[in-house]
Amino acid sequence: MPRKFDRKMLVAFDTVLQTKPLDQVTVSELTALAGITRPAFYYHYSSIEECILFNIERSMKKITDSHPGSEGVFAVMTEVMATCKEYRVFSENIYRSKNRQLYYDKIRSTFETYVRDQITGDAQRQEMHISWVDRKQIAKYLTDGFIGMLDMFLGNDMYNDPNTLGRKYLQFLGRDVPDILKEFSEKDINE
């Protein structure tokens, strides 16, 4: 998809969301503001929801790709919250949307896949033997905490500093992700 098209859509969303909630936005309004045709919109997306889901996934992928390894998990968490804060109006509308769960599910699945992939990669590099079930449980545990923290962050009008919330979450866990992996490593248990 052309970057120019994406930029026009984001600017159109930003403009229209200044005056009305996301659930009341129409494709006609977006395309008129973006200066593109309705057929061009529908060539790329089947609905406004699909457009938002695509952009959430793309943004999450860009963030997760920039933080490889399990030690990057908390950096991803804080960068996602910082991005929400940067695009405040859009984020607030997603939080208040009737489709909020749909958008949260996309964030959840993208983040959980990222965490599971990082855990698997780190375990292989360090020759740890962590079962698939344990990797899945660790990823779910970290993802549930992240989604709860994101929900609190958005629910509090993004008042908190993302870095401070990330540090508090790390304090809550009491250890970093590589240390959690070591606890689950069969290699360490058997030694």
C-alpha positions as CSV (number, residue, x, y, z in Angstrom):
1,M,0.0,0.0,0.0
2,P,1.5,3.4,-0.9
3,R,2.7,5.5,1.9
4,K,1.1,8.6,0.5
5,F,-2.3,6.9,0.7
6,D,-1.7,5.9,4.3
7,R,-0.6,9.4,5.3
8,K,-3.7,10.9,3.7
9,M,-5.9,8.5,5.6
10,L,-4.2,9.2,8.9
11,V,-4.6,13.0,8.4
12,A,-8.2,12.5,7.4
13,F,-8.8,10.4,10.6
14,D,-7.1,13.0,12.7
15,T,-9.2,15.8,11.2
16,V,-12.6,14.1,11.5
17,L,-12.0,12.7,15.0
18,Q,-11.6,16.3,16.2
19,T,-15.3,16.8,15.7
20,K,-17.0,13.4,16.1
21,P,-16.5,10.0,17.7
22,L,-15.0,7.2,15.7
23,D,-18.2,5.2,15.6
24,Q,-19.9,8.0,13.7
25,V,-17.2,8.4,11.0
26,T,-18.2,7.4,7.5
27,V,-16.1,6.3,4.5
28,S,-17.4,9.2,2.5
29,E,-16.1,11.7,5.1
30,L,-12.7,10.1,5.3
31,T,-12.3,9.8,1.5
32,A,-13.4,13.4,0.9
33,L,-10.9,14.7,3.6
34,A,-8.1,12.5,2.3
35,G,-8.8,13.5,-1.3
36,I,-9.2,10.0,-2.5
37,T,-12.1,8.1,-4.1
38,R,-14.3,5.7,-2.3
39,P,-13.3,2.9,-4.8
40,A,-9.7,3.6,-3.8
41,F,-10.5,3.2,-0.2
42,Y,-12.5,0.0,-0.8
43,Y,-9.6,-1.4,-3.0
44,H,-7.5,-1.4,0.1
45,Y,-10.0,-2.0,2.9
46,S,-13.5,-3.5,3.2
47,S,-14.5,-1.1,6.1
48,I,-13.3,1.6,8.5
49,E,-12.7,-1.1,11.1
50,E,-10.4,-3.0,8.7
51,C,-8.5,0.2,8.0
52,I,-7.9,0.7,11.7
53,L,-7.0,-2.9,12.3
54,F,-4.4,-2.7,9.4
55,N,-2.9,0.4,10.9
56,I,-2.8,-1.0,14.4
57,E,-1.0,-4.2,13.1
58,R,1.4,-2.2,11.0
59,S,2.2,0.2,13.9
60,M,2.7,-2.8,16.3
61,K,4.9,-4.6,13.8
62,K,7.1,-1.5,13.4
63,I,7.5,-1.1,17.1
64,T,8.1,-4.8,17.8
65,D,10.6,-5.1,14.9
66,S,12.7,-2.4,16.5
67,H,13.1,-4.3,19.8
68,P,14.4,-7.8,19.2
69,G,14.9,-10.3,22.1
70,S,13.0,-10.8,25.3
71,E,14.8,-7.9,26.9
72,G,12.9,-5.7,24.4
73,V,9.4,-6.6,25.7
74,F,9.2,-3.7,28.2
75,A,10.6,-1.3,25.6
76,V,7.7,-2.4,23.3
77,M,5.2,-1.8,26.1
78,T,6.4,1.7,26.8
79,E,6.7,2.6,23.1
80,V,3.1,1.5,22.4
81,M,1.9,3.7,25.2
82,A,4.0,6.6,24.0
83,T,2.5,6.1,20.5
84,C,-1.0,6.2,21.9
85,K,-0.1,9.4,23.7
86,E,1.3,10.9,20.5
87,Y,-1.9,10.1,18.6
88,R,-4.1,11.0,21.6
89,V,-7.4,11.8,19.8
90,F,-7.2,8.6,17.7
91,S,-6.3,6.5,20.8
92,E,-9.1,8.0,22.9
93,N,-11.6,7.3,20.1
94,I,-10.5,3.7,19.8
95,Y,-10.8,3.4,23.6
96,R,-14.4,4.7,23.5
97,S,-15.4,2.8,20.3
98,K,-18.1,0.1,20.3
99,N,-15.4,-2.0,18.5
100,R,-12.8,-1.5,21.2
101,Q,-12.6,-5.2,21.9
102,L,-11.8,-5.9,18.3
103,Y,-8.9,-3.4,18.3
104,Y,-7.6,-4.7,21.7
105,D,-7.7,-8.2,20.3
106,K,-5.5,-7.1,17.4
107,I,-3.0,-5.5,19.9
108,R,-3.2,-8.5,22.1
109,S,-2.6,-11.1,19.3
110,T,0.3,-9.0,17.8
111,F,2.0,-8.5,21.1
112,E,1.5,-12.1,22.3
113,T,3.0,-13.4,19.1
114,Y,5.9,-11.1,19.4
115,V,6.6,-12.1,23.0
116,R,6.3,-15.8,22.2
117,D,8.7,-15.4,19.2
118,Q,11.2,-13.5,21.4
119,I,11.1,-16.1,24.1
120,T,11.6,-18.9,21.6
121,G,14.5,-17.2,20.0
122,D,16.2,-16.4,23.3
123,A,15.7,-19.9,24.6
124,Q,17.3,-21.3,21.4
125,R,20.2,-18.9,21.5
126,Q,20.9,-19.7,25.1
127,E,20.2,-23.4,24.8
128,M,17.4,-23.3,27.3
129,H,14.8,-26.0,27.1
130,I,11.5,-24.3,27.7
131,S,8.4,-26.3,26.8
132,W,6.0,-24.9,24.2
133,V,3.3,-24.8,26.9
134,D,5.5,-22.8,29.3
135,R,6.5,-20.3,26.4
136,K,2.8,-19.9,25.7
137,Q,2.0,-19.3,29.4
138,I,4.8,-16.8,29.8
139,A,3.6,-14.9,26.7
140,K,0.0,-14.9,27.9
141,Y,1.1,-13.7,31.4
142,L,3.1,-10.8,30.0
143,T,0.4,-10.0,27.4
144,D,-2.4,-9.9,30.0
145,G,-0.4,-7.6,32.1
146,F,0.4,-5.3,29.2
147,I,-3.2,-5.1,28.0
148,G,-4.3,-4.3,31.6
149,M,-1.7,-1.6,31.8
150,L,-2.7,-0.2,28.4
151,D,-6.3,-0.2,29.4
152,M,-5.4,1.7,32.6
153,F,-3.3,4.1,30.7
154,L,-6.0,4.9,28.1
155,G,-8.7,5.0,30.8
156,N,-6.8,7.6,32.8
157,D,-6.6,9.9,29.7
158,M,-3.0,8.9,29.2
159,Y,-2.0,11.0,32.2
160,N,0.8,8.7,33.3
161,D,4.3,8.7,31.7
162,P,4.7,5.5,29.7
163,N,8.2,4.9,30.9
164,T,7.1,5.2,34.5
165,L,4.3,2.7,34.0
166,G,6.8,0.3,32.3
167,R,9.1,0.6,35.3
168,K,6.3,0.0,37.7
169,Y,5.2,-3.1,35.8
170,L,8.8,-4.4,35.9
171,Q,8.9,-3.8,39.6
172,F,5.5,-5.6,39.9
173,L,7.0,-8.6,38.2
174,G,10.1,-8.4,40.3
175,R,12.4,-9.5,37.5
176,D,13.2,-9.0,33.8
177,V,12.0,-11.3,31.1
178,P,15.3,-13.1,30.6
179,D,15.3,-13.9,34.3
180,I,11.7,-15.3,34.0
181,L,12.9,-17.5,31.1
182,K,15.7,-18.9,33.2
183,E,13.2,-19.9,35.9
184,F,11.3,-21.9,33.3
185,S,14.3,-23.5,31.7
186,E,14.4,-27.2,32.0
187,K,18.1,-27.0,31.6
188,D,18.4,-24.9,34.8
189,I,16.0,-27.1,36.7
190,N,17.9,-30.3,35.8
191,E,21.3,-28.9,36.8
